[in-house]
Each structure stands twice: as C-alpha cells, then as structure tokens.
C-alpha cells in the first residue's frame, strides 16, 4: 500500500531584485542562488516563477517600484512556521523592512510521484465524429 503523502501548502516568497536606496544596486546572482539553495535544503525544492513588478507606498507616501523575484515553495503544513522563519533572514539580508509571502492555507499543493508502475496514461484521443 502506498504511503499517504503529507499535505503540502503552496507558499510564495518575493525576493527584491534590488537593494533599497537611491543607488538601487541589483541583487548579486550568487546571493539569489544562495537564497534558492536555502529554500531547496529546507523544503526539498523551489520554483522561480519569474520577475514581477512590485509596488508599494513608502512611509512618506511615495510610490516605490522594484522588480521582485517570485519564488514558489511547496511546504508541508507542519513546516509553515519554518517557511516564515526562513523568509525573515532573506528579507533582512536584502535590507527590507518587511518580506512579502503568500501562504495559501486553503489550497493544497501535491507532488505526483511518477513511478514506472503507474497505470495512469494519457487519455485516449476523442473519437472523431
């Protein structure tokens, strides 16, 4: 009998593409890679979803814009506090006041194991009429 997989929750972390400040220095590729490796070690993998334009109002109500690396991680429900604990030092290292995460408690992420013995096949093509 197959072991029942633990429930996983899709979580997203936004990592700034630039450091704050007037200079707007870009994140070093090796630093971003180290963040991804940290997520990989803690949760068994990560998926960079691309760069999205981030926007927010600063304390003095100025519209701030910066590119954000959107990273998705499938986290075991029991490890959700660890996800938050892992995200905080990433935000601190990027000199942020806060780090944006999405923890979708109501959704479920699954890992579908693809064993050679699986009977699932592509559905047959619909018959032409």
C-alpha positions in Angstrom: 0.0 0.0 0.0 1.3 3.4 -0.9 2.2 5.8 1.9 -0.2 8.7 2.1 1.6 11.9 1.2 1.7 14.7 3.8 -0.5 17.7 3.0 1.5 20.5 1.3 0.7 24.1 1.1 1.8 26.3 -1.8 3.8 29.3 -0.5 5.3 32.2 -2.4 8.1 34.5 -1.4 9.0 37.7 -3.1 12.8 38.5 -3.1 13.6 42.0 -4.2 15.7 42.3 -7.3 17.4 45.5 -6.0 18.6 46.7 -2.6 16.7 49.8 -1.2 18.2 53.2 -1.5 18.9 55.8 -4.2 21.6 53.7 -5.8 19.2 50.8 -6.5 22.0 48.2 -6.7 20.8 44.9 -8.2 20.9 41.7 -6.2 24.0 39.6 -6.9 23.2 36.4 -8.9 25.2 34.4 -6.4 23.2 35.8 -3.5 19.9 35.0 -5.2 21.2 31.5 -5.9 22.2 31.1 -2.2 18.6 32.0 -1.2 17.2 29.4 -3.6 19.6 26.8 -2.3 18.5 27.6 1.3 14.8 27.1 0.3 15.8 23.9 -1.6 17.5 22.4 1.5 14.7 23.4 3.9 11.8 22.3 1.7 13.1 20.0 -0.9 12.9 22.4 -3.8 11.8 25.8 -5.1 10.5 27.2 -8.3 11.4 30.7 -9.5 8.3 31.9 -11.3 10.0 34.9 -12.8 10.3 38.6 -12.1 7.2 40.7 -11.4 7.0 44.5 -10.9 6.5 45.2 -7.2 4.9 48.5 -6.0 4.1 49.9 -2.6 3.8 53.3 -0.8 6.7 54.2 1.4 6.4 55.7 4.9 6.3 59.2 3.3 3.6 58.1 0.8 6.0 57.9 -2.2 5.2 55.2 -4.7 8.2 52.8 -4.7 8.7 50.3 -7.6 11.2 47.4 -7.9 11.5 44.1 -9.6 10.6 41.1 -7.4 11.8 37.5 -7.8 8.6 35.5 -7.2 9.6 32.1 -5.8 7.1 29.3 -5.1 7.8 26.6 -2.5 5.7 23.5 -1.6 5.7 23.3 2.2 4.5 20.6 4.4 1.7 22.0 6.5 3.6 21.3 9.7 6.6 23.3 8.4 4.7 26.5 7.7 6.4 28.2 10.7 9.7 27.1 9.3 8.9 28.8 6.0 8.2 32.1 7.7 11.4 31.7 9.8 13.4 31.0 6.6 11.9 34.0 4.8 12.8 36.6 7.5 16.6 36.4 7.2 16.3 36.7 3.4 14.3 39.9 3.9 16.9 41.2 6.4 19.8 40.4 4.1 18.1 42.3 1.4 17.8 45.3 3.8 14.0 45.2 3.7 11.6 46.4 6.4 9.2 43.5 5.6 9.2 40.5 3.4 6.2 39.6 1.3 5.0 36.0 1.5 1.8 34.2 0.4 0.8 31.2 2.4 -2.2 29.6 0.8 -3.7 27.7 3.7 -6.9 26.9 1.7 -5.1 25.4 -1.3 -3.2 22.2 -1.4 0.0 21.5 -3.4 0.7 17.9 -4.3 3.8 16.1 -5.5 2.6 13.4 -8.0 5.2 10.7 -8.0 5.7 9.2 -11.4 6.6 5.5 -10.8 7.1 3.2 -13.8 4.3 1.1 -12.4 1.7 3.8 -12.6 -1.3 2.7 -14.6 -2.2 6.3 -15.5 -1.7 7.0 -19.1 -2.7 9.9 -21.3 -6.4 9.7 -22.1 -7.2 8.2 -25.5 -7.9 10.8 -28.2 -11.5 11.6 -28.6 -13.1 9.7 -31.4 -13.7 11.7 -34.5 -17.3 12.3 -35.3 
